[in-house]
Amino acid sequence: VKSKSPGKVVNWIRPLGNTIKINFDGASKGNPGQAGGGGILRNSEGDWLFVYAGPLGKQTNNMAKARDLLWGVLIAKEKGLKEIQIE
């Protein structure tokens, strides 16, 4: 498969201090359509603390993103992580 758009280099920026960063994404095939997504929680050293992913059923694209954000925040809360940054 060839892409018509040029590639883009993306760098992950570490959070400062004891902050945990949540990176997440959700998507749907169709809008609404079958959706899924996930995310990762990392510390300031870049270590992976928790990873989550899974199906979300029939959702809009925006709802899939919102549910994946909530999923990450709930994991952080469950693990007692209070200083978080969302990206």
Helices and strands as residue ranges (DSSP letters): E 20-30, E 33-42, E 48-59, H 61-78, E 84-86
